[in-house]
Amino acid sequence: MVQQTAEQAGRSCGTCTLCCRLPEIEALSKPADVWCRHCTGQSCAIYADRPQLCRDFLCRWMTDPALADDWQPLRSHMLIYEQGPQMTVLVDPDYPQSWRGEFYRSGLQRMALDAELRGGYLILFCGDEIVKIEPERISAPA
């Protein structure tokens, strides 16, 4: 997958600030699933001086125009990003079952297959639950 900027993908964060809540941000002593103390609810109060981790963060929905609008983080309750070979899915702990519905589960399996074909893998974090999503394999009839 070729990473694009949000402008190239034609998307914006809008009112989404899940990247200020779901990931752990060590430089700010912010644990996972806790709102960052710098989040105003609509933006970042230290945006100009935010840590490098925040500067480097690329929400997959923002940068991949092929990812349907159903994957917008506020709609899906999931934040997806890639870091090296790992594709990471962070599930909003207020919606712990969101990823288990057929649409999202099968979509995550397709993403896992795409990651595998590039030498990577997909890991999902939901609260204390950590799941490696395996690609769905359809066996040919014997």
MODELLER restraints for C-alpha pairs under 7 A, 6 or more apart:
rsr = mdl.restraints
at = mdl.atoms
rsr.add(forms.Gaussian(group=physical.xy_distance, feature=features.Distance(at['CA:3:A'], at['CA:63:A']), mean=5.97, stdev=0.5))
rsr.add(forms.Gaussian(group=physical.xy_distance, feature=features.Distance(at['CA:3:A'], at['CA:64:A']), mean=6.84, stdev=0.5))
rsr.add(forms.Gaussian(group=physical.xy_distance, feature=features.Distance(at['CA:4:A'], at['CA:63:A']), mean=4.89, stdev=0.5))
rsr.add(forms.Gaussian(group=physical.xy_distance, feature=features.Distance(at['CA:4:A'], at['CA:64:A']), mean=6.76, stdev=0.5))
rsr.add(forms.Gaussian(group=physical.xy_distance, feature=features.Distance(at['CA:5:A'], at['CA:63:A']), mean=5.44, stdev=0.5))
rsr.add(forms.Gaussian(group=physical.xy_distance, feature=features.Distance(at['CA:6:A'], at['CA:12:A']), mean=6.40, stdev=0.5))
rsr.add(forms.Gaussian(group=physical.xy_distance, feature=features.Distance(at['CA:6:A'], at['CA:62:A']), mean=5.08, stdev=0.5))
rsr.add(forms.Gaussian(group=physical.xy_distance, feature=features.Distance(at['CA:6:A'], at['CA:63:A']), mean=5.10, stdev=0.5))
rsr.add(forms.Gaussian(group=physical.xy_distance, feature=features.Distance(at['CA:9:A'], at['CA:62:A']), mean=6.62, stdev=0.5))
rsr.add(forms.Gaussian(group=physical.xy_distance, feature=features.Distance(at['CA:9:A'], at['CA:63:A']), mean=5.50, stdev=0.5))
rsr.add(forms.Gaussian(group=physical.xy_distance, feature=features.Distance(at['CA:9:A'], at['CA:64:A']), mean=6.30, stdev=0.5))
rsr.add(forms.Gaussian(group=physical.xy_distance, feature=features.Distance(at['CA:9:A'], at['CA:65:A']), mean=5.15, stdev=0.5))
rsr.add(forms.Gaussian(group=physical.xy_distance, feature=features.Distance(at['CA:11:A'], at['CA:62:A']), mean=5.61, stdev=0.5))
rsr.add(forms.Gaussian(group=physical.xy_distance, feature=features.Distance(at['CA:12:A'], at['CA:62:A']), mean=6.63, stdev=0.5))
rsr.add(forms.Gaussian(group=physical.xy_distance, feature=features.Distance(at['CA:15:A'], at['CA:42:A']), mean=5.64, stdev=0.5))
rsr.add(forms.Gaussian(group=physical.xy_distance, feature=features.Distance(at['CA:16:A'], at['CA:74:A']), mean=6.14, stdev=0.5))
rsr.add(forms.Gaussian(group=physical.xy_distance, feature=features.Distance(at['CA:17:A'], at['CA:41:A']), mean=6.94, stdev=0.5))
rsr.add(forms.Gaussian(group=physical.xy_distance, feature=features.Distance(at['CA:17:A'], at['CA:42:A']), mean=6.52, stdev=0.5))
rsr.add(forms.Gaussian(group=physical.xy_distance, feature=features.Distance(at['CA:17:A'], at['CA:43:A']), mean=6.93, stdev=0.5))
rsr.add(forms.Gaussian(group=physical.xy_distance, feature=features.Distance(at['CA:20:A'], at['CA:35:A']), mean=5.95, stdev=0.5))
rsr.add(forms.Gaussian(group=physical.xy_distance, feature=features.Distance(at['CA:20:A'], at['CA:36:A']), mean=5.44, stdev=0.5))
rsr.add(forms.Gaussian(group=physical.xy_distance, feature=features.Distance(at['CA:20:A'], at['CA:39:A']), mean=6.34, stdev=0.5))
rsr.add(forms.Gaussian(group=physical.xy_distance, feature=features.Distance(at['CA:21:A'], at['CA:32:A']), mean=6.81, stdev=0.5))
rsr.add(forms.Gaussian(group=physical.xy_distance, feature=features.Distance(at['CA:21:A'], at['CA:33:A']), mean=5.27, stdev=0.5))
rsr.add(forms.Gaussian(group=physical.xy_distance, feature=features.Distance(at['CA:21:A'], at['CA:34:A']), mean=5.10, stdev=0.5))
rsr.add(forms.Gaussian(group=physical.xy_distance, feature=features.Distance(at['CA:21:A'], at['CA:35:A']), mean=4.23, stdev=0.5))
rsr.add(forms.Gaussian(group=physical.xy_distance, feature=features.Distance(at['CA:21:A'], at['CA:36:A']), mean=5.96, stdev=0.5))
rsr.add(forms.Gaussian(group=physical.xy_distance, feature=features.Distance(at['CA:22:A'], at['CA:32:A']), mean=5.24, stdev=0.5))
rsr.add(forms.Gaussian(group=physical.xy_distance, feature=features.Distance(at['CA:22:A'], at['CA:33:A']), mean=4.32, stdev=0.5))
rsr.add(forms.Gaussian(group=physical.xy_distance, feature=features.Distance(at['CA:22:A'], at['CA:34:A']), mean=6.64, stdev=0.5))
rsr.add(forms.Gaussian(group=physical.xy_distance, feature=features.Distance(at['CA:22:A'], at['CA:90:A']), mean=6.39, stdev=0.5))
rsr.add(forms.Gaussian(group=physical.xy_distance, feature=features.Distance(at['CA:22:A'], at['CA:92:A']), mean=6.68, stdev=0.5))
rsr.add(forms.Gaussian(group=physical.xy_distance, feature=features.Distance(at['CA:23:A'], at['CA:32:A']), mean=4.79, stdev=0.5))
rsr.add(forms.Gaussian(group=physical.xy_distance, feature=features.Distance(at['CA:23:A'], at['CA:33:A']), mean=6.56, stdev=0.5))
rsr.add(forms.Gaussian(group=physical.xy_distance, feature=features.Distance(at['CA:24:A'], at['CA:30:A']), mean=5.66, stdev=0.5))
rsr.add(forms.Gaussian(group=physical.xy_distance, feature=features.Distance(at['CA:24:A'], at['CA:31:A']), mean=4.62, stdev=0.5))
rsr.add(forms.Gaussian(group=physical.xy_distance, feature=features.Distance(at['CA:24:A'], at['CA:32:A']), mean=4.08, stdev=0.5))
rsr.add(forms.Gaussian(group=physical.xy_distance, feature=features.Distance(at['CA:25:A'], at['CA:31:A']), mean=6.50, stdev=0.5))
rsr.add(forms.Gaussian(group=physical.xy_distance, feature=features.Distance(at['CA:27:A'], at['CA:51:A']), mean=6.60, stdev=0.5))
rsr.add(forms.Gaussian(group=physical.xy_distance, feature=features.Distance(at['CA:30:A'], at['CA:36:A']), mean=6.20, stdev=0.5))
rsr.add(forms.Gaussian(group=physical.xy_distance, feature=features.Distance(at['CA:38:A'], at['CA:44:A']), mean=5.70, stdev=0.5))
rsr.add(forms.Gaussian(group=physical.xy_distance, feature=features.Distance(at['CA:38:A'], at['CA:45:A']), mean=5.22, stdev=0.5))
rsr.add(forms.Gaussian(group=physical.xy_distance, feature=features.Distance(at['CA:38:A'], at['CA:46:A']), mean=6.43, stdev=0.5))
rsr.add(forms.Gaussian(group=physical.xy_distance, feature=features.Distance(at['CA:39:A'], at['CA:45:A']), mean=6.15, stdev=0.5))
rsr.add(forms.Gaussian(group=physical.xy_distance, feature=features.Distance(at['CA:58:A'], at['CA:81:A']), mean=6.18, stdev=0.5))
rsr.add(forms.Gaussian(group=physical.xy_distance, feature=features.Distance(at['CA:59:A'], at['CA:79:A']), mean=6.82, stdev=0.5))
rsr.add(forms.Gaussian(group=physical.xy_distance, feature=features.Distance(at['CA:59:A'], at['CA:80:A']), mean=5.95, stdev=0.5))
rsr.add(forms.Gaussian(group=physical.xy_distance, feature=features.Distance(at['CA:59:A'], at['CA:81:A']), mean=5.20, stdev=0.5))
rsr.add(forms.Gaussian(group=physical.xy_distance, feature=features.Distance(at['CA:60:A'], at['CA:80:A']), mean=5.43, stdev=0.5))
rsr.add(forms.Gaussian(group=physical.xy_distance, feature=features.Distance(at['CA:60:A'], at['CA:81:A']), mean=5.03, stdev=0.5))
rsr.add(forms.Gaussian(group=physical.xy_distance, feature=features.Distance(at['CA:61:A'], at['CA:67:A']), mean=6.00, stdev=0.5))
rsr.add(forms.Gaussian(group=physical.xy_distance, feature=features.Distance(at['CA:61:A'], at['CA:71:A']), mean=6.49, stdev=0.5))
rsr.add(forms.Gaussian(group=physical.xy_distance, feature=features.Distance(at['CA:61:A'], at['CA:72:A']), mean=5.92, stdev=0.5))
rsr.add(forms.Gaussian(group=physical.xy_distance, feature=features.Distance(at['CA:70:A'], at['CA:76:A']), mean=6.22, stdev=0.5))
rsr.add(forms.Gaussian(group=physical.xy_distance, feature=features.Distance(at['CA:73:A'], at['CA:79:A']), mean=5.40, stdev=0.5))
rsr.add(forms.Gaussian(group=physical.xy_distance, feature=features.Distance(at['CA:76:A'], at['CA:98:A']), mean=6.85, stdev=0.5))
rsr.add(forms.Gaussian(group=physical.xy_distance, feature=features.Distance(at['CA:77:A'], at['CA:91:A']), mean=5.98, stdev=0.5))
rsr.add(forms.Gaussian(group=physical.xy_distance, feature=features.Distance(at['CA:77:A'], at['CA:92:A']), mean=5.30, stdev=0.5))
rsr.add(forms.Gaussian(group=physical.xy_distance, feature=features.Distance(at['CA:77:A'], at['CA:95:A']), mean=6.52, stdev=0.5))
rsr.add(forms.Gaussian(group=physical.xy_distance, feature=features.Distance(at['CA:77:A'], at['CA:98:A']), mean=6.59, stdev=0.5))
rsr.add(forms.Gaussian(group=physical.xy_distance, feature=features.Distance(at['CA:78:A'], at['CA:89:A']), mean=6.37, stdev=0.5))
rsr.add(forms.Gaussian(group=physical.xy_distance, feature=features.Distance(at['CA:78:A'], at['CA:90:A']), mean=5.49, stdev=0.5))
rsr.add(forms.Gaussian(group=physical.xy_distance, feature=features.Distance(at['CA:78:A'], at['CA:91:A']), mean=4.47, stdev=0.5))
rsr.add(forms.Gaussian(group=physical.xy_distance, feature=features.Distance(at['CA:78:A'], at['CA:92:A']), mean=5.96, stdev=0.5))
rsr.add(forms.Gaussian(group=physical.xy_distance, feature=features.Distance(at['CA:79:A'], at['CA:89:A']), mean=5.64, stdev=0.5))
rsr.add(forms.Gaussian(group=physical.xy_distance, feature=features.Distance(at['CA:79:A'], at['CA:90:A']), mean=5.07, stdev=0.5))
rsr.add(forms.Gaussian(group=physical.xy_distance, feature=features.Distance(at['CA:79:A'], at['CA:91:A']), mean=6.52, stdev=0.5))
rsr.add(forms.Gaussian(group=physical.xy_distance, feature=features.Distance(at['CA:80:A'], at['CA:88:A']), mean=5.62, stdev=0.5))
rsr.add(forms.Gaussian(group=physical.xy_distance, feature=features.Distance(at['CA:80:A'], at['CA:89:A']), mean=4.54, stdev=0.5))
rsr.add(forms.Gaussian(group=physical.xy_distance, feature=features.Distance(at['CA:80:A'], at['CA:90:A']), mean=6.43, stdev=0.5))
rsr.add(forms.Gaussian(group=physical.xy_distance, feature=features.Distance(at['CA:81:A'], at['CA:87:A']), mean=5.82, stdev=0.5))
rsr.add(forms.Gaussian(group=physical.xy_distance, feature=features.Distance(at['CA:81:A'], at['CA:88:A']), mean=5.39, stdev=0.5))
rsr.add(forms.Gaussian(group=physical.xy_distance, feature=features.Distance(at['CA:81:A'], at['CA:89:A']), mean=6.74, stdev=0.5))
rsr.add(forms.Gaussian(group=physical.xy_distance, feature=features.Distance(at['CA:82:A'], at['CA:88:A']), mean=5.97, stdev=0.5))
rsr.add(forms.Gaussian(group=physical.xy_distance, feature=features.Distance(at['CA:85:A'], at['CA:119:A']), mean=6.56, stdev=0.5))
rsr.add(forms.Gaussian(group=physical.xy_distance, feature=features.Distance(at['CA:85:A'], at['CA:120:A']), mean=4.22, stdev=0.5))
rsr.add(forms.Gaussian(group=physical.xy_distance, feature=features.Distance(at['CA:85:A'], at['CA:121:A']), mean=6.46, stdev=0.5))
rsr.add(forms.Gaussian(group=physical.xy_distance, feature=features.Distance(at['CA:86:A'], at['CA:120:A']), mean=5.61, stdev=0.5))
rsr.add(forms.Gaussian(group=physical.xy_distance, feature=features.Distance(at['CA:86:A'], at['CA:121:A']), mean=5.29, stdev=0.5))
rsr.add(forms.Gaussian(group=physical.xy_distance, feature=features.Distance(at['CA:86:A'], at['CA:122:A']), mean=5.84, stdev=0.5))
rsr.add(forms.Gaussian(group=physical.xy_distance, feature=features.Distance(at['CA:87:A'], at['CA:121:A']), mean=6.11, stdev=0.5))
rsr.add(forms.Gaussian(group=physical.xy_distance, feature=features.Distance(at['CA:87:A'], at['CA:122:A']), mean=4.64, stdev=0.5))
rsr.add(forms.Gaussian(group=physical.xy_distance, feature=features.Distance(at['CA:87:A'], at['CA:123:A']), mean=6.34, stdev=0.5))
rsr.add(forms.Gaussian(group=physical.xy_distance, feature=features.Distance(at['CA:88:A'], at['CA:122:A']), mean=5.86, stdev=0.5))
rsr.add(forms.Gaussian(group=physical.xy_distance, feature=features.Distance(at['CA:88:A'], at['CA:123:A']), mean=5.12, stdev=0.5))
rsr.add(forms.Gaussian(group=physical.xy_distance, feature=features.Distance(at['CA:88:A'], at['CA:124:A']), mean=5.90, stdev=0.5))
rsr.add(forms.Gaussian(group=physical.xy_distance, feature=features.Distance(at['CA:89:A'], at['CA:123:A']), mean=6.25, stdev=0.5))
rsr.add(forms.Gaussian(group=physical.xy_distance, feature=features.Distance(at['CA:89:A'], at['CA:124:A']), mean=4.55, stdev=0.5))
rsr.add(forms.Gaussian(group=physical.xy_distance, feature=features.Distance(at['CA:89:A'], at['CA:125:A']), mean=6.16, stdev=0.5))
rsr.add(forms.Gaussian(group=physical.xy_distance, feature=features.Distance(at['CA:90:A'], at['CA:124:A']), mean=5.98, stdev=0.5))
rsr.add(forms.Gaussian(group=physical.xy_distance, feature=features.Distance(at['CA:90:A'], at['CA:125:A']), mean=5.00, stdev=0.5))
rsr.add(forms.Gaussian(group=physical.xy_distance, feature=features.Distance(at['CA:90:A'], at['CA:126:A']), mean=6.24, stdev=0.5))
rsr.add(forms.Gaussian(group=physical.xy_distance, feature=features.Distance(at['CA:91:A'], at['CA:125:A']), mean=6.13, stdev=0.5))
rsr.add(forms.Gaussian(group=physical.xy_distance, feature=features.Distance(at['CA:91:A'], at['CA:126:A']), mean=4.92, stdev=0.5))
rsr.add(forms.Gaussian(group=physical.xy_distance, feature=features.Distance(at['CA:92:A'], at['CA:126:A']), mean=6.89, stdev=0.5))
rsr.add(forms.Gaussian(group=physical.xy_distance, feature=features.Distance(at['CA:93:A'], at['CA:126:A']), mean=6.03, stdev=0.5))
rsr.add(forms.Gaussian(group=physical.xy_distance, feature=features.Distance(at['CA:93:A'], at['CA:127:A']), mean=5.67, stdev=0.5))
rsr.add(forms.Gaussian(group=physical.xy_distance, feature=features.Distance(at['CA:96:A'], at['CA:126:A']), mean=6.32, stdev=0.5))
rsr.add(forms.Gaussian(group=physical.xy_distance, feature=features.Distance(at['CA:99:A'], at['CA:105:A']), mean=5.72, stdev=0.5))
rsr.add(forms.Gaussian(group=physical.xy_distance, feature=features.Distance(at['CA:109:A'], at['CA:133:A']), mean=6.36, stdev=0.5))
rsr.add(forms.Gaussian(group=physical.xy_distance, feature=features.Distance(at['CA:109:A'], at['CA:134:A']), mean=6.13, stdev=0.5))
rsr.add(forms.Gaussian(group=physical.xy_distance, feature=features.Distance(at['CA:109:A'], at['CA:135:A']), mean=4.55, stdev=0.5))
rsr.add(forms.Gaussian(group=physical.xy_distance, feature=features.Distance(at['CA:109:A'], at['CA:136:A']), mean=5.64, stdev=0.5))
rsr.add(forms.Gaussian(group=physical.xy_distance, feature=features.Distance(at['CA:110:A'], at['CA:135:A']), mean=6.20, stdev=0.5))
rsr.add(forms.Gaussian(group=physical.xy_distance, feature=features.Distance(at['CA:112:A'], at['CA:121:A']), mean=5.85, stdev=0.5))
rsr.add(forms.Gaussian(group=physical.xy_distance, feature=features.Distance(at['CA:112:A'], at['CA:122:A']), mean=5.20, stdev=0.5))
rsr.add(forms.Gaussian(group=physical.xy_distance, feature=features.Distance(at['CA:112:A'], at['CA:133:A']), mean=6.26, stdev=0.5))
rsr.add(forms.Gaussian(group=physical.xy_distance, feature=features.Distance(at['CA:112:A'], at['CA:134:A']), mean=6.04, stdev=0.5))
rsr.add(forms.Gaussian(group=physical.xy_distance, feature=features.Distance(at['CA:112:A'], at['CA:135:A']), mean=5.08, stdev=0.5))
rsr.add(forms.Gaussian(group=physical.xy_distance, feature=features.Distance(at['CA:113:A'], at['CA:135:A']), mean=4.69, stdev=0.5))
rsr.add(forms.Gaussian(group=physical.xy_distance, feature=features.Distance(at['CA:115:A'], at['CA:121:A']), mean=5.24, stdev=0.5))
rsr.add(forms.Gaussian(group=physical.xy_distance, feature=features.Distance(at['CA:115:A'], at['CA:122:A']), mean=6.80, stdev=0.5))
rsr.add(forms.Gaussian(group=physical.xy_distance, feature=features.Distance(at['CA:122:A'], at['CA:132:A']), mean=5.92, stdev=0.5))
rsr.add(forms.Gaussian(group=physical.xy_distance, feature=features.Distance(at['CA:122:A'], at['CA:133:A']), mean=5.57, stdev=0.5))
rsr.add(forms.Gaussian(group=physical.xy_distance, feature=features.Distance(at['CA:123:A'], at['CA:131:A']), mean=5.74, stdev=0.5))
rsr.add(forms.Gaussian(group=physical.xy_distance, feature=features.Distance(at['CA:123:A'], at['CA:132:A']), mean=4.49, stdev=0.5))
rsr.add(forms.Gaussian(group=physical.xy_distance, feature=features.Distance(at['CA:123:A'], at['CA:133:A']), mean=6.00, stdev=0.5))
rsr.add(forms.Gaussian(group=physical.xy_distance, feature=features.Distance(at['CA:124:A'], at['CA:130:A']), mean=5.71, stdev=0.5))
rsr.add(forms.Gaussian(group=physical.xy_distance, feature=features.Distance(at['CA:124:A'], at['CA:131:A']), mean=5.07, stdev=0.5))
rsr.add(forms.Gaussian(group=physical.xy_distance, feature=features.Distance(at['CA:124:A'], at['CA:132:A']), mean=6.21, stdev=0.5))
rsr.add(forms.Gaussian(group=physical.xy_distance, feature=features.Distance(at['CA:124:A'], at['CA:133:A']), mean=6.93, stdev=0.5))
rsr.add(forms.Gaussian(group=physical.xy_distance, feature=features.Distance(at['CA:125:A'], at['CA:131:A']), mean=6.56, stdev=0.5))
